[in-house]
Amino acid sequence: MSNDPRPPSASDARAAQLAELDDLNRRALAGGGQARVDKQHEAGKLTARERVELLCDPGSFVEIDRLVQHRCTDFDMDKQKVPGDGVVTGWGKVDGRKVAVFAQDFTVFGGSLSGAYAQKICKLMDFAVKTGIPVVGLNDSGGARIQEGVESLAGYAEIFWRNTQASGVVPQISLIMGPCAGGAVYSPAITDFTVMVEGSSYMFITGPEVIKTVTNEDVTKEGLGGASTHAAKSGVCHLTAPDDPAAIARVRELLGFIPSNNTEDPPRGVTADPLDREVPELEAMVPVEPNKPYDIKKVIRAVVDDGDLLEIHERYAQNIVVGFARIGGRSVGVVANQPAFLAGCLDIKASIKAARFVRFCDCFNLPLVTFVDVPGFLPGHRPRVRRHHHARREAAVRVRRGHRAEDHGHHPQGVRRRIRRHGVEAHPRRLQHRVPHGGDRRDGPGRGGQHRLP
């Protein structure tokens, strides 16, 4: 203790404040501590900040609310405070375009959500809608923070409400990069695209232990909610990747095809593939016999720029193919029947898969290119079909056959020229008109809520 009787000067007080601020910043950057960070790395997973830096262009990420802490005092939680409270929020750039990002930090309370944590995410989502930029969530959370009880659940309600209000206004992409349960999976399930990491990410309402107790059923985490389960069976997962860096690379690729909001056109790509090139090899790709199967993906890749197709829902309802590609450097959505599976017949899963994708393209000004080769609906199934008139030009390519309502279009030979003339020319920019409170996501362009970009 100092014996100096003089009061501290202003410069001393400022130095003490700066030292305290430096300590808070150091603690925020350290997350849950080095031991937990090492455990994260041993599991083959990156930390929240490492993921953000990998997603964003180098040096472009701007963090907000780094020093926010929870307000809970029960269960000695007032003695366990970490600046940032388990989630990193901010914005950065991906290929030069601004993106809002939040990354859940599993090293802090298992990534569980508190009231302050939820407020950080809600603030970022409000900012994204106001400025018209996509929202990317890097999810690695055990769900609600049980010490906060109802306040944590109310935080989830605020996030869900913003998910629905932002639907069709700005793209929302979720990466599942760890074992997510309970409230931590509801929000990703209603975003536009969900990407999962194979072997280390899971999505389920409750874990295998509870399932065993309630139903006496033995099930593994992978079987209950792993990447393969959601990619092939439930359809919740749109894309998968073998590890964290590959998953983030998939998201960067996906962002390159879609606009930042519903008032913008998709970004243009650079290609050396001439728009007017002929594709004579298509004659050999498509068999003359109508009952002989073939792979429609080969046809699509022969038509689009540089053979580049980003397929969505690749392992789900494989009798129809949807994805993003470019023609003449311009992004398009592709919908195609797949004769290699179920002879290309439509069933309820394929119908829903295509409808979800078309709905997204309609909201975000992506022209559609449809490859039609379908004998009809699968016998024995009675899928309900709702048709919407979309306010965009749609290019339909008839490959071999198209019965009933699907019988329209052209032969694929020379399709690139026809698409240039009829299907991919820029249309006037327009706002997506929103349904007032209580809008139904199934109702097409007006789904969600009442927000729209200025």
N, C-alpha and C positions, 0 to 999 in steps of 0.2 A: 504494500500500500504506500502510495506516494505521500511524503511529508510536505509537499509544496502546497501552501495555503491558497494560492491563486486559483480562481475559477478557470475552467477550461476555455480556451479561446475559440473563436468561430472556426479557425482553421483546424483545430484539434477535433472539434465536433464533426466537421466535414470529413476529416480523415477517418474517423470512427464509422461514419455512415457508409463511406465508400468501402471500408473493410468488411462491414456487414453485408453490403450488396455483393461484393466479390465472393463471400462465403456462400450466400444464397445461390448465386450463379453456379458455383462449383458443385454444390449439392444437387442442383437441378440437372446438371450435365452428367452427374454420376448415377442418376436414377436410383435403383434399389441397392446400389453398392457393388463393388467389384466381384464379390463372391457370387451374387446372383447373375451378374453379367457373364461370368465365366460359365455358369451352369447353362445359360441361354446358348452360348457358343458351343458347348459340349453337345447340346441337343441338335446341332446343325442349324440353328436359327440366328438371325441377326437381331440386334437391339433396335428399338424404335427409331433412334436417331440415325443409326446406320442405314435403315430402310429408307428413311426420308432423303438422306443424302444420295442414295442410289437412284431413287425415283426422279429427283429434281436435277436440272442442269447444275453443274458445279458452281458453287458460290451464290446460287440464286434464291435459296430458301430464306425467308424472313419469318422468324418465330414470334408469336404473340402469346401473352399471358404465361410467360415462362415461370413466374414466381407465385402463381395462384396455389393456395393450399386449402385443404378441406376444413370444414367448420365443425366437425363432429367432436364432442367432448366425452361421449359415453365409451365404456370399455377401454379406458385409458388411451383413446385415440388422440387426445390432445398432446400426448407425448410422442406420437408417431406421425410426424408431418414431414412430407418430402415436397419441396418446391416443384410445381408443375403437376403434382397430384396424379401422376400415372398416365398422362396423355400429352403428346407433343402436338401443338396446333400452329398453323401458319399458312403461308402461301409461297410458292416457288414457280419455276418455269420448267416446262417439259417441251423440248425442241423449240424454245423461244416463246411458248404460249403459257400464260399464267394459269395456275391450277391451285385450288384450295386443298390442303392436305391435313389430315389428323392421323396420328400414329399412336396406338395404345401400347403402353410399356408394361409388359408382363413382369418385369422385375420389381415393380412397385405395387404391393397389395394384389399381386396376380392380375394386374390390369383391370381390377374391378372398378365399377363406375360409382362415383359419389355425386352429390349434388353439384359441387363446384366443377368437377370433371365434366358433367353433362352441360353445364353452362358454357364451358370453353368450346365444346363441339357445336352447341346451338349458335353461339356467337359467330363461329366460322361459317356455318351453313347460311346464316342470314347475310353475311358478307358476300358469300359466293353467289347467292341469288341476286343481291343488289348490284353486284358488279358484272354478273353474267359469265362466270367461270365454272368449270367442272369441279365436282367434289370427289376426292379420292380418299377412302378410309382404309387404313392399314390396321386390321383387327387382330388382336391377340389378347383376349380378355376372358376371365372366368365368369362374367356376368355382373349382377348387382353386388354392391358392397353391403354385406349383411349388417354391418355395424350401424349403417345409416337408415336401414329399413325403408319406410315409405318414401322418404326423400329421394333415395336412389331410384325407386320405381317411378316416381314422378319425373325424374330426369330422363328416363327412357321414354316416357310419354311425350315429353317435349321434343325429343329427337325424332320419334316416329311421326309426329305431326308435321315436322319440317320436311321429313322425307316425302310425305304425300303432297305437301304444298310445292315442293321443288320438282316433283315429277312432271316431266315434259317441258320444263323450263331450262334447267341445266342438267347435263349428264351426271349421273351418280354411279361411281364404281367402287366396289368393295373387294379388298383382298383379305382372305382368311388365312392367317399365317401362324395359327396356334390353336390350342383346344378352346373353342368358344362355345359357351353354353348359356341357356336361359335367355335373358334379355339381350345378350351380346350377339345373338343370331337373328333376332326379329328384324332389326334394321337392315342388315346386309341382304336379307331375303327379299326385301321390297325395293332394293335399289335396281338400277338398270342392268348392271353386269356384276357377277360374282366370280372371283378367281380364287382357286384353292391350291395349296401346296400339298403335293402327294406325300403321305407318310407322316406328316407333322401337324396337319390342320384338321380340325373336326368341327362340325356344326350339329348340335342336337339340343333339344329343349331340356333334357335331363340325361345324366350319364348312365352307363351300363349298370352301376351298382343299384341305383334307384329302380331301374327296369327289372332287375333281378328280384328286388324286394317286393315290388308291386305285382308283377305278372309271373314271377318265377321263370323268366326267360333268360337264357344265357346268350349274351350278345357282346361282341367286341366293339371298341370305339370305332374301328374302321367300318365294320358292318353297320353300325348304328348311324354314323354321320361322317364317314371319311370322304375324301375327294372322289374316289371311284364310285361310291354309293350315290352321291349327289350329282355326279356328272352323268351316270348311266341310268339310274333308277328314278330319282325324284325330279331331276331337271333343274334343281336349284342352282347348281354350279354351271357356269357358262364356259369357263376355261380352266385348265389345270396346268401345273408346272412342277418339275421335280424338286425345286428348291426355291429359296427366297429370291435370289438374284434373277432366276428365270421367270418367276411370277411377276416381278416388277418390270422386267423387259417386255412381258406380254401386255402389261397395262400401258406402257409407253407406246407400244405398237398400236394398241387399240385407240388411244387418244389421237394418233395421227390420222385416223379415218373419220373422226366425228367432229362437229363444230363445238365451240365453247358454250353456245346457248341456242335457244330456238329462234333467234332473229338473225343468225349468221348462216352463211353457206359453209359447207365442209371445207377443210383446207385442201389446197391443190398440191399434188405431188409432182415431182420431177421425174420424167421417164423418157427414155430414148425409143420406146416402142411406138411406131407410127400408128396413128388412129385409123388410117385407111388400109392397113395391111389385110390381105386375104388370109384365110385359114383353110387351105385345101385339105389338110389332114383330118378335118372334121368328118369328111366323107367316109373315112375308114374307121373312125372312132365309134360312130353310131351304126349298129347293125341294121341291115334292111329288114330282117325278120322281127316282127313286133313283139314276139315272145322271148327274144334272146336278151339276157341282161347285159349291162355294161356300166361302167363307173362314170356318173355324170360329172364328178369332180375333174376328170381329165378334160371334159368338154369345157367346163368353166375356165380352167386354167389356160386353155388354148385361146380363149376369147379375151380375157382380161389382160391388163398391162403386166408384162414381165412374168406372167404365170403366178402372180402373187394373190392368194386367197387366204384371208384370216377367217377360218371357220368358227362359228359360234355354236355351242351345244353339239360338238362333234360326236359325242358318244350317246346322246339322247335322241330317241325317235329318229333313227338313222335312215328311215325311208323318205326323209326330206332333208335338204341341205340349206342352211342359211349362213350368211357371212358377209364380210366386207371385202371389197376389191376396188380397183381403180380402172377407169377407161378414159384414155386421153388425159391422164393425170387427175381426173376428178373422181372423188369417192362415190361409190354406189353401194346399195345393199343388194345382195343376191339371194334369191329364193329359187330352189330347184328340186324337182322330184328326183328321187334316187332309185332307178330301176334295179340296182344291185341288191336292194333290201325290200322284201315283201312285194317285189315287182313294181315298186313305186306307188303302191296303194296308200291312200290316206287313212289314218285312224285318228282317234281323239288326241293322242299325244302329239302326233305330227301337226295336226291342225292348230293346237294351242301353241306349239313351238313357233310355227310360221306366223301366227297372229301376233304373238308378243314381239317378234322381230319387226314385222311390218309396222306395228304401232310405234315402235321406237323410231324407225326411219321416217315415218310420217311426221312425228313431232319435231325432228331435228333436220328436216330439209334434205334428206338423202333420197335421190332417185332410186327406183327399184328396177332391177333386171330379173325377169322371171323365166326360167327354163322349164318348159312344160312337157312332161312325158308321164302321164298318169292314166291308168285304166279306170279309175274311180275310187270310191270308198271301199275299205276292206270289208268283205262279207262277214256278217256276224257282229259288226260293230255299228253303232248308230250315233256317231258324233254329231253334236249340234254345231251348225255353222252360222255365224253372224257375219254379214258382209258390210263393210263400211266403204263409203265413197271417199277416197283420199284426195286431198287437194294438191296433187303433184302428177307429173307425167310418169307413166309406167311403161317400160319396154318389155314386151312379152316375147319370148323366143320359143317357138314350137320345135321340138326336137324330133319326135316320131309320131306321137299320137296325143290326143287330148279329148277325152269324152266328156259329155255333159257340159257343165259351165266352164270347164277349162279349155274348151276347143277354140283356141284363137292364137294368133301370133304369126311368126315367120320361121323359116328355116334358118339355122345358125350361120350358114355360109354368108359371109359379108356382113355379119351383124354389127361389127364395129362401126361401119359407115352409117347403118340405119340408126344405131343408138345415138350417134353424133347428131343426126338430123331430127330424131323424134323423141329420144328418151332422156338425154342428159343435158340438154341446153338449160342454162340458168333460168329459173323462174323468179318472179318478183318476190322480194323478201316480204314476209308477213309475220304477224304475231299469232301465236297459238291462243285462240280464245279459250278461256278457262270456265269450267263449270263452277258456279258458286258453291259454298260450303256443302260437303257431302258428296262430291263428285265421285263417280265410280271409275276405277282404273281400267275397267273393261270397256269403257265407252269411247275409246279411241282418242282423237286429238284433244279433247277437252278434259281428259281425266285429271283427277287430283284435286286441286283447290282453285283459288281465285287469283293467285299471284301470277304476274307476268312481267317481263322485262320492260323498262321504259323505252 
